[in-house]
Amino acid sequence: MTNTAYIRLQHIVEQSAVALTDADGRFHKRHLTDAVREQLARKDLDPHMKAAALDKLAESLVTGFGEHRNPRRRRSGSLFHPQDIVKLGNGIWVWMDRATDSDLLEWSRLSRRNRVRVDLADAEVQDYVDQCIDAFRSHTDVVYLGDLERVVFGWAEEGPEQVGQPKT
């Protein structure tokens, strides 16, 4: 997919999200999906955009297939199912039924590395939320996170002075 077509697809999603946003800044994912689908189904949609949308659809379907076939604990107590898929990295997948010992070692290594990334990302989210909740409690006149970020933490359109750090 060309970068331009991808950017144009993202623009369709963003425009639809903005159009669906209510006064409280909320919108429903299902409604956004419906609105984007409607835009993509237009007869006058540029052929490059249509091709890019089909690429994204194919990627999404394949990703969903892989997630559905991801090994998980069974009632038997085992992770094994012959129709599950072990992801080995670099886009290489192997049916669990045909996995070798080296495949299992690679899967284990990748699983551990991914777990560390997830844990670090979660810790960052928890720290950020704790900091924001403390700031909301000490600035009771502020209602929205965007205002809190601008007033307390110094966020500006050009970029934050220091992400997550109060102004000194």
Disulfide bonds with the S-S distance in Angstrom:
none
